[in-house]
């Protein structure tokens, strides 16, 4: 016999929470989105990892957990804007340091001056060799020292003869020699600054080359352009969607006469 009361719908039991191994699968899946590899890293059977991975993915609880995990890991619009702004502000100074070093430029000198300087250097070296030899007591060391001094003197003597021969052919000859040292600024790759820039996401690529380490930054101009568009700094672009920006083919306009002259 009916009592006239509406039956109370039966409440569905809440879904059973994922266990520790299933949660580990969720974390590993968000690393590379490889179901079999994620199952193996989560500790499931190596032999059946592929089948287990797809079976876990068929579980709606796993899909919901993955969606929640990716939402936590995903870059927000604000974070993306900050990251792009750092690219737009980046410059080569973020990885290079300007240092001062000693540099000896090559200069032209009259050959007569070069010969005179070379002779003076040879005389000074001979005098220094005699003084140094007087300090040596061991005969073997003295013999080796004399041989080194003799070879150096012979090389300079050959160079002197070459200059003198050139001077005979051309009395006003000039030659290139190293000039006095001067200070100059050079740009050096600062590995500490480069590592900090790479950690901060400013470096796009680091490539070892035979000339040293090559560093490529993200395109600052492109990043700045995107930021300007984001802030509406440019006038909106207009397109003719009916012809995709192309002129209308074969269109002619006719105006009625209406009695006009």
GUZAMAR-156736 format. One record per residue (C-alpha): residue number from 1; residue in one letter; y, z, x negated. Coordinates in nm, 2 decimals. Layout:
<atoms>
<atom lolum="NUM" nugu="A" north="Y" up="Z" east="X"/>
...
</atoms>
This chain:
<atoms>
<atom lolum="1" nugu="X" north="0.00" up="0.00" east="0.00"/>
<atom lolum="2" nugu="X" north="0.33" up="-0.11" east="-0.14"/>
<atom lolum="3" nugu="X" north="0.58" up="0.17" east="-0.22"/>
<atom lolum="4" nugu="X" north="0.88" up="-0.07" east="-0.25"/>
<atom lolum="5" nugu="X" north="0.95" up="0.04" east="-0.61"/>
<atom lolum="6" nugu="X" north="1.01" up="-0.22" east="-0.88"/>
<atom lolum="7" nugu="X" north="0.76" up="-0.20" east="-1.16"/>
<atom lolum="8" nugu="X" north="0.90" up="-0.09" east="-1.49"/>
<atom lolum="9" nugu="X" north="0.85" up="-0.36" east="-1.76"/>
<atom lolum="10" nugu="X" north="0.63" up="-0.25" east="-2.04"/>
<atom lolum="11" nugu="X" north="0.82" up="-0.21" east="-2.37"/>
<atom lolum="12" nugu="X" north="0.70" up="-0.42" east="-2.66"/>
<atom lolum="13" nugu="X" north="0.60" up="-0.23" east="-2.97"/>
<atom lolum="14" nugu="X" north="0.84" up="-0.29" east="-3.26"/>
<atom lolum="15" nugu="X" north="0.70" up="-0.52" east="-3.54"/>
<atom lolum="16" nugu="X" north="0.51" up="-0.34" east="-3.81"/>
<atom lolum="17" nugu="X" north="0.72" up="-0.32" east="-4.13"/>
<atom lolum="18" nugu="X" north="0.63" up="-0.51" east="-4.43"/>
<atom lolum="19" nugu="X" north="0.43" up="-0.33" east="-4.70"/>
<atom lolum="20" nugu="X" north="0.54" up="-0.30" east="-5.06"/>
<atom lolum="21" nugu="X" north="0.35" up="-0.61" east="-5.18"/>
<atom lolum="22" nugu="X" north="0.49" up="-0.82" east="-4.90"/>
<atom lolum="23" nugu="X" north="0.84" up="-0.70" east="-4.98"/>
<atom lolum="24" nugu="X" north="0.78" up="-0.79" east="-5.34"/>
<atom lolum="25" nugu="X" north="0.68" up="-1.14" east="-5.23"/>
<atom lolum="26" nugu="X" north="1.01" up="-1.17" east="-5.04"/>
<atom lolum="27" nugu="X" north="1.20" up="-1.08" east="-5.36"/>
<atom lolum="28" nugu="X" north="1.01" up="-1.32" east="-5.58"/>
<atom lolum="29" nugu="X" north="1.04" up="-1.61" east="-5.33"/>
<atom lolum="30" nugu="X" north="1.41" up="-1.58" east="-5.34"/>
<atom lolum="31" nugu="X" north="1.40" up="-1.65" east="-5.72"/>
<atom lolum="32" nugu="X" north="1.26" up="-2.00" east="-5.72"/>
<atom lolum="33" nugu="X" north="1.14" up="-2.07" east="-5.36"/>
<atom lolum="34" nugu="X" north="0.79" up="-2.14" east="-5.49"/>
<atom lolum="35" nugu="X" north="0.55" up="-1.97" east="-5.25"/>
<atom lolum="36" nugu="X" north="0.24" up="-1.99" east="-5.47"/>
<atom lolum="37" nugu="X" north="0.43" up="-1.86" east="-5.78"/>
<atom lolum="38" nugu="X" north="0.59" up="-1.59" east="-5.57"/>
<atom lolum="39" nugu="X" north="0.25" up="-1.47" east="-5.44"/>
<atom lolum="40" nugu="X" north="0.12" up="-1.46" east="-5.80"/>
<atom lolum="41" nugu="X" north="0.42" up="-1.26" east="-5.92"/>
<atom lolum="42" nugu="X" north="0.38" up="-1.03" east="-5.63"/>
<atom lolum="43" nugu="X" north="0.03" up="-0.94" east="-5.74"/>
<atom lolum="44" nugu="X" north="-0.18" up="-1.14" east="-5.50"/>
<atom lolum="45" nugu="X" north="-0.50" up="-1.33" east="-5.61"/>
<atom lolum="46" nugu="X" north="-0.44" up="-1.60" east="-5.87"/>
<atom lolum="47" nugu="X" north="-0.71" up="-1.81" east="-5.71"/>
<atom lolum="48" nugu="X" north="-0.58" up="-1.81" east="-5.36"/>
<atom lolum="49" nugu="X" north="-0.20" up="-1.78" east="-5.44"/>
<atom lolum="50" nugu="X" north="-0.11" up="-2.10" east="-5.27"/>
<atom lolum="51" nugu="X" north="-0.29" up="-2.02" east="-4.95"/>
<atom lolum="52" nugu="X" north="-0.16" up="-1.67" east="-4.94"/>
<atom lolum="53" nugu="X" north="0.19" up="-1.78" east="-5.00"/>
<atom lolum="54" nugu="X" north="0.19" up="-2.02" east="-4.71"/>
<atom lolum="55" nugu="X" north="0.02" up="-1.76" east="-4.49"/>
<atom lolum="56" nugu="X" north="0.29" up="-1.50" east="-4.58"/>
<atom lolum="57" nugu="X" north="0.56" up="-1.76" east="-4.50"/>
<atom lolum="58" nugu="X" north="0.41" up="-1.81" east="-4.16"/>
<atom lolum="59" nugu="X" north="0.49" up="-1.45" east="-4.08"/>
<atom lolum="60" nugu="X" north="0.82" up="-1.42" east="-3.89"/>
<atom lolum="61" nugu="X" north="0.88" up="-1.08" east="-4.04"/>
<atom lolum="62" nugu="X" north="0.87" up="-1.24" east="-4.39"/>
<atom lolum="63" nugu="X" north="1.11" up="-1.52" east="-4.28"/>
<atom lolum="64" nugu="X" north="1.35" up="-1.26" east="-4.14"/>
<atom lolum="65" nugu="X" north="1.33" up="-1.05" east="-4.46"/>
<atom lolum="66" nugu="X" north="1.40" up="-1.37" east="-4.67"/>
<atom lolum="67" nugu="X" north="1.70" up="-1.46" east="-4.45"/>
<atom lolum="68" nugu="X" north="1.84" up="-1.11" east="-4.50"/>
<atom lolum="69" nugu="X" north="1.77" up="-1.12" east="-4.88"/>
<atom lolum="70" nugu="X" north="1.94" up="-1.46" east="-4.92"/>
<atom lolum="71" nugu="X" north="2.24" up="-1.34" east="-4.72"/>
<atom lolum="72" nugu="X" north="2.28" up="-1.05" east="-4.96"/>
<atom lolum="73" nugu="X" north="2.25" up="-1.28" east="-5.27"/>
<atom lolum="74" nugu="X" north="2.46" up="-1.57" east="-5.14"/>
<atom lolum="75" nugu="X" north="2.81" up="-1.62" east="-5.27"/>
<atom lolum="76" nugu="X" north="3.08" up="-1.55" east="-5.02"/>
<atom lolum="77" nugu="X" north="3.38" up="-1.77" east="-4.96"/>
<atom lolum="78" nugu="X" north="3.60" up="-1.52" east="-5.13"/>
<atom lolum="79" nugu="X" north="3.37" up="-1.49" east="-5.44"/>
<atom lolum="80" nugu="X" north="3.36" up="-1.87" east="-5.46"/>
<atom lolum="81" nugu="X" north="3.74" up="-1.89" east="-5.45"/>
<atom lolum="82" nugu="X" north="3.77" up="-1.63" east="-5.72"/>
<atom lolum="83" nugu="X" north="3.51" up="-1.81" east="-5.94"/>
<atom lolum="84" nugu="X" north="3.69" up="-2.14" east="-5.90"/>
<atom lolum="85" nugu="X" north="4.02" up="-1.98" east="-5.97"/>
<atom lolum="86" nugu="X" north="3.89" up="-1.85" east="-6.30"/>
<atom lolum="87" nugu="X" north="3.78" up="-2.21" east="-6.39"/>
<atom lolum="88" nugu="X" north="4.12" up="-2.34" east="-6.31"/>
<atom lolum="89" nugu="X" north="4.28" up="-2.08" east="-6.54"/>
<atom lolum="90" nugu="X" north="4.04" up="-2.13" east="-6.82"/>
<atom lolum="91" nugu="X" north="4.15" up="-2.30" east="-7.14"/>
<atom lolum="92" nugu="X" north="4.02" up="-2.38" east="-7.49"/>
<atom lolum="93" nugu="X" north="4.18" up="-2.06" east="-7.61"/>
<atom lolum="94" nugu="X" north="3.91" up="-1.87" east="-7.43"/>
<atom lolum="95" nugu="X" north="3.66" up="-1.97" east="-7.69"/>
<atom lolum="96" nugu="X" north="3.86" up="-2.07" east="-8.00"/>
<atom lolum="97" nugu="X" north="4.07" up="-1.86" east="-8.24"/>
<atom lolum="98" nugu="X" north="4.35" up="-1.99" east="-8.46"/>
<atom lolum="99" nugu="X" north="4.32" up="-1.86" east="-8.82"/>
<atom lolum="100" nugu="X" north="4.51" up="-1.92" east="-9.14"/>
<atom lolum="101" nugu="X" north="4.32" up="-2.05" east="-9.44"/>
<atom lolum="102" nugu="X" north="4.40" up="-2.17" east="-9.79"/>
<atom lolum="103" nugu="X" north="4.40" up="-2.54" east="-9.83"/>
<atom lolum="104" nugu="X" north="4.45" up="-2.76" east="-10.14"/>
<atom lolum="105" nugu="X" north="4.59" up="-3.10" east="-10.05"/>
<atom lolum="106" nugu="X" north="4.54" up="-3.40" east="-10.27"/>
<atom lolum="107" nugu="X" north="4.86" up="-3.52" east="-10.43"/>
<atom lolum="108" nugu="X" north="4.96" up="-3.80" east="-10.67"/>
<atom lolum="109" nugu="X" north="5.06" up="-3.72" east="-11.03"/>
<atom lolum="110" nugu="X" north="5.16" up="-3.93" east="-11.33"/>
<atom lolum="111" nugu="X" north="4.85" up="-3.98" east="-11.55"/>
<atom lolum="112" nugu="X" north="5.04" up="-3.85" east="-11.85"/>
<atom lolum="113" nugu="X" north="5.10" up="-3.51" east="-11.68"/>
<atom lolum="114" nugu="X" north="4.73" up="-3.49" east="-11.58"/>
<atom lolum="115" nugu="X" north="4.62" up="-3.56" east="-11.94"/>
<atom lolum="116" nugu="X" north="4.85" up="-3.30" east="-12.08"/>
<atom lolum="117" nugu="X" north="4.72" up="-3.04" east="-11.82"/>
<atom lolum="118" nugu="X" north="4.36" up="-3.13" east="-11.90"/>
<atom lolum="119" nugu="X" north="4.41" up="-3.08" east="-12.27"/>
<atom lolum="120" nugu="X" north="4.58" up="-2.75" east="-12.22"/>
<atom lolum="121" nugu="X" north="4.29" up="-2.63" east="-11.99"/>
<atom lolum="122" nugu="X" north="4.04" up="-2.74" east="-12.26"/>
<atom lolum="123" nugu="X" north="4.22" up="-2.54" east="-12.53"/>
<atom lolum="124" nugu="X" north="4.24" up="-2.23" east="-12.30"/>
<atom lolum="125" nugu="X" north="3.87" up="-2.25" east="-12.22"/>
<atom lolum="126" nugu="X" north="3.77" up="-2.28" east="-12.59"/>
<atom lolum="127" nugu="X" north="3.97" up="-1.97" east="-12.67"/>
<atom lolum="128" nugu="X" north="3.82" up="-1.77" east="-12.38"/>
<atom lolum="129" nugu="X" north="3.47" up="-1.88" east="-12.49"/>
<atom lolum="130" nugu="X" north="3.53" up="-1.75" east="-12.84"/>
<atom lolum="131" nugu="X" north="3.65" up="-1.42" east="-12.71"/>
<atom lolum="132" nugu="X" north="3.36" up="-1.39" east="-12.46"/>
<atom lolum="133" nugu="X" north="3.10" up="-1.48" east="-12.73"/>
<atom lolum="134" nugu="X" north="3.23" up="-1.20" east="-12.95"/>
<atom lolum="135" nugu="X" north="3.12" up="-0.95" east="-12.68"/>
<atom lolum="136" nugu="X" north="2.76" up="-1.08" east="-12.67"/>
<atom lolum="137" nugu="X" north="2.50" up="-0.90" east="-12.88"/>
<atom lolum="138" nugu="X" north="2.17" up="-1.06" east="-12.77"/>
<atom lolum="139" nugu="X" north="2.10" up="-1.38" east="-12.96"/>
<atom lolum="140" nugu="X" north="1.92" up="-1.54" east="-12.68"/>
<atom lolum="141" nugu="X" north="2.20" up="-1.47" east="-12.43"/>
<atom lolum="142" nugu="X" north="2.45" up="-1.60" east="-12.69"/>
<atom lolum="143" nugu="X" north="2.26" up="-1.92" east="-12.74"/>
<atom lolum="144" nugu="X" north="2.24" up="-1.99" east="-12.37"/>
<atom lolum="145" nugu="X" north="2.61" up="-1.91" east="-12.33"/>
<atom lolum="146" nugu="X" north="2.70" up="-2.16" east="-12.61"/>
<atom lolum="147" nugu="X" north="2.50" up="-2.43" east="-12.45"/>
<atom lolum="148" nugu="X" north="2.68" up="-2.38" east="-12.11"/>
<atom lolum="149" nugu="X" north="3.02" up="-2.39" east="-12.28"/>
<atom lolum="150" nugu="X" north="2.92" up="-2.70" east="-12.47"/>
<atom lolum="151" nugu="X" north="2.81" up="-2.89" east="-12.16"/>
<atom lolum="152" nugu="X" north="3.13" up="-2.80" east="-11.97"/>
<atom lolum="153" nugu="X" north="3.34" up="-2.91" east="-12.27"/>
<atom lolum="154" nugu="X" north="3.16" up="-3.24" east="-12.29"/>
<atom lolum="155" nugu="X" north="3.22" up="-3.31" east="-11.92"/>
<atom lolum="156" nugu="X" north="3.59" up="-3.25" east="-11.96"/>
<atom lolum="157" nugu="X" north="3.60" up="-3.45" east="-12.28"/>
<atom lolum="158" nugu="X" north="3.45" up="-3.75" east="-12.11"/>
<atom lolum="159" nugu="X" north="3.71" up="-3.72" east="-11.83"/>
<atom lolum="160" nugu="X" north="3.99" up="-3.70" east="-12.09"/>
<atom lolum="161" nugu="X" north="3.87" up="-4.02" east="-12.25"/>
<atom lolum="162" nugu="X" north="3.86" up="-4.19" east="-11.92"/>
<atom lolum="163" nugu="X" north="4.22" up="-4.09" east="-11.84"/>
<atom lolum="164" nugu="X" north="4.34" up="-4.20" east="-12.18"/>
<atom lolum="165" nugu="X" north="4.17" up="-4.54" east="-12.14"/>
<atom lolum="166" nugu="X" north="4.34" up="-4.59" east="-11.80"/>
<atom lolum="167" nugu="X" north="4.67" up="-4.49" east="-11.96"/>
<atom lolum="168" nugu="X" north="4.63" up="-4.76" east="-12.23"/>
<atom lolum="169" nugu="X" north="4.60" up="-5.03" east="-11.96"/>
<atom lolum="170" nugu="X" north="4.88" up="-4.89" east="-11.74"/>
<atom lolum="171" nugu="X" north="5.13" up="-4.66" east="-11.91"/>
<atom lolum="172" nugu="X" north="5.30" up="-4.56" east="-11.57"/>
<atom lolum="173" nugu="X" north="4.96" up="-4.50" east="-11.39"/>
<atom lolum="174" nugu="X" north="4.94" up="-4.24" east="-11.12"/>
<atom lolum="175" nugu="X" north="4.62" up="-4.06" east="-11.00"/>
<atom lolum="176" nugu="X" north="4.51" up="-3.83" east="-10.72"/>
<atom lolum="177" nugu="X" north="4.45" up="-3.47" east="-10.80"/>
<atom lolum="178" nugu="X" north="4.43" up="-3.14" east="-10.61"/>
<atom lolum="179" nugu="X" north="4.77" up="-3.00" east="-10.55"/>
<atom lolum="180" nugu="X" north="4.88" up="-2.63" east="-10.53"/>
<atom lolum="181" nugu="X" north="4.72" up="-2.43" east="-10.25"/>
<atom lolum="182" nugu="X" north="4.90" up="-2.40" east="-9.92"/>
<atom lolum="183" nugu="X" north="4.84" up="-2.21" east="-9.60"/>
<atom lolum="184" nugu="X" north="4.74" up="-2.40" east="-9.28"/>
<atom lolum="185" nugu="X" north="4.63" up="-2.31" east="-8.93"/>
<atom lolum="186" nugu="X" north="4.28" up="-2.41" east="-8.82"/>
<atom lolum="187" nugu="X" north="4.09" up="-2.36" east="-8.49"/>
<atom lolum="188" nugu="X" north="3.76" up="-2.18" east="-8.53"/>
<atom lolum="189" nugu="X" north="3.50" up="-2.13" east="-8.26"/>
<atom lolum="190" nugu="X" north="3.49" up="-1.76" east="-8.19"/>
<atom lolum="191" nugu="X" north="3.13" up="-1.68" east="-8.09"/>
<atom lolum="192" nugu="X" north="3.22" up="-1.34" east="-7.95"/>
<atom lolum="193" nugu="X" north="3.48" up="-1.49" east="-7.72"/>
<atom lolum="194" nugu="X" north="3.24" up="-1.77" east="-7.64"/>
<atom lolum="195" nugu="X" north="2.97" up="-1.53" east="-7.53"/>
<atom lolum="196" nugu="X" north="3.21" up="-1.34" east="-7.32"/>
<atom lolum="197" nugu="X" north="3.33" up="-1.66" east="-7.16"/>
<atom lolum="198" nugu="X" north="2.98" up="-1.77" east="-7.10"/>
<atom lolum="199" nugu="X" north="2.89" up="-1.43" east="-6.94"/>
<atom lolum="200" nugu="X" north="3.20" up="-1.47" east="-6.72"/>
<atom lolum="201" nugu="X" north="3.08" up="-1.82" east="-6.60"/>
<atom lolum="202" nugu="X" north="3.37" up="-2.01" east="-6.78"/>
<atom lolum="203" nugu="X" north="3.14" up="-2.22" east="-7.00"/>
<atom lolum="204" nugu="X" north="2.96" up="-2.51" east="-6.85"/>
<atom lolum="205" nugu="X" north="2.75" up="-2.61" east="-7.15"/>
<atom lolum="206" nugu="X" north="2.69" up="-2.51" east="-7.51"/>
<atom lolum="207" nugu="X" north="2.54" up="-2.78" east="-7.73"/>
<atom lolum="208" nugu="X" north="2.44" up="-2.75" east="-8.10"/>
<atom lolum="209" nugu="X" north="2.55" up="-3.05" east="-8.30"/>
<atom lolum="210" nugu="X" north="2.54" up="-3.15" east="-8.67"/>
<atom lolum="211" nugu="X" north="2.91" up="-3.07" east="-8.69"/>
<atom lolum="212" nugu="X" north="2.87" up="-2.72" east="-8.54"/>
<atom lolum="213" nugu="X" north="2.85" up="-2.58" east="-8.19"/>
<atom lolum="214" nugu="X" north="2.99" up="-2.78" east="-7.90"/>
<atom lolum="215" nugu="X" north="3.14" up="-2.59" east="-7.61"/>
<atom lolum="216" nugu="X" north="3.22" up="-2.76" east="-7.27"/>
<atom lolum="217" nugu="X" north="3.43" up="-2.57" east="-7.02"/>
<atom lolum="218" nugu="X" north="3.43" up="-2.63" east="-6.64"/>
<atom lolum="219" nugu="X" north="3.69" up="-2.89" east="-6.53"/>
<atom lolum="220" nugu="X" north="4.01" up="-2.69" east="-6.48"/>
<atom lolum="221" nugu="X" north="4.19" up="-2.98" east="-6.32"/>
<atom lolum="222" nugu="X" north="3.91" up="-3.03" east="-6.06"/>
<atom lolum="223" nugu="X" north="3.90" up="-2.66" east="-5.98"/>
<atom lolum="224" nugu="X" north="4.28" up="-2.64" east="-5.94"/>
<atom lolum="225" nugu="X" north="4.27" up="-2.95" east="-5.71"/>
<atom lolum="226" nugu="X" north="4.01" up="-2.78" east="-5.49"/>
<atom lolum="227" nugu="X" north="4.21" up="-2.46" east="-5.48"/>
<atom lolum="228" nugu="X" north="4.52" up="-2.65" east="-5.37"/>
<atom lolum="229" nugu="X" north="4.33" up="-2.83" east="-5.10"/>
<atom lolum="230" nugu="X" north="4.19" up="-2.50" east="-4.98"/>
<atom lolum="231" nugu="X" north="4.54" up="-2.36" east="-4.94"/>
<atom lolum="232" nugu="X" north="4.66" up="-2.68" east="-4.76"/>
<atom lolum="233" nugu="X" north="4.90" up="-2.78" east="-5.03"/>
<atom lolum="234" nugu="X" north="4.83" up="-3.15" east="-4.98"/>
<atom lolum="235" nugu="X" north="4.92" up="-3.36" east="-4.67"/>
<atom lolum="236" nugu="X" north="4.62" up="-3.43" east="-4.46"/>
<atom lolum="237" nugu="X" north="4.45" up="-3.77" east="-4.54"/>
<atom lolum="238" nugu="X" north="4.45" up="-4.02" east="-4.26"/>
<atom lolum="239" nugu="X" north="4.16" up="-4.25" east="-4.19"/>
<atom lolum="240" nugu="X" north="4.10" up="-4.53" east="-3.93"/>
<atom lolum="241" nugu="X" north="3.76" up="-4.42" east="-3.81"/>
<atom lolum="242" nugu="X" north="3.71" up="-4.74" east="-3.60"/>
<atom lolum="243" nugu="X" north="3.71" up="-4.96" east="-3.91"/>
<atom lolum="244" nugu="X" north="3.64" up="-4.71" east="-4.18"/>
<atom lolum="245" nugu="X" north="3.99" up="-4.76" east="-4.33"/>
<atom lolum="246" nugu="X" north="3.96" up="-5.15" east="-4.33"/>
<atom lolum="247" nugu="X" north="4.20" up="-5.38" east="-4.16"/>
<atom lolum="248" nugu="X" north="4.10" up="-5.50" east="-3.81"/>
<atom lolum="249" nugu="X" north="3.93" up="-5.84" east="-3.85"/>
<atom lolum="250" nugu="X" north="4.07" up="-6.13" east="-3.64"/>
<atom lolum="251" nugu="X" north="4.29" up="-5.92" east="-3.41"/>
<atom lolum="252" nugu="X" north="4.58" up="-6.10" east="-3.25"/>
<atom lolum="253" nugu="X" north="4.83" up="-5.95" east="-3.01"/>
<atom lolum="254" nugu="X" north="4.97" up="-6.15" east="-2.71"/>
<atom lolum="255" nugu="X" north="5.28" up="-6.05" east="-2.51"/>
<atom lolum="256" nugu="X" north="5.32" up="-6.19" east="-2.16"/>
<atom lolum="257" nugu="X" north="5.62" up="-6.43" east="-2.11"/>
<atom lolum="258" nugu="X" north="5.76" up="-6.25" east="-1.81"/>
<atom lolum="259" nugu="X" north="6.03" up="-6.51" east="-1.79"/>
<atom lolum="260" nugu="X" north="6.18" up="-6.43" east="-2.13"/>
<atom lolum="261" nugu="X" north="6.35" up="-6.71" east="-2.32"/>
</atoms>
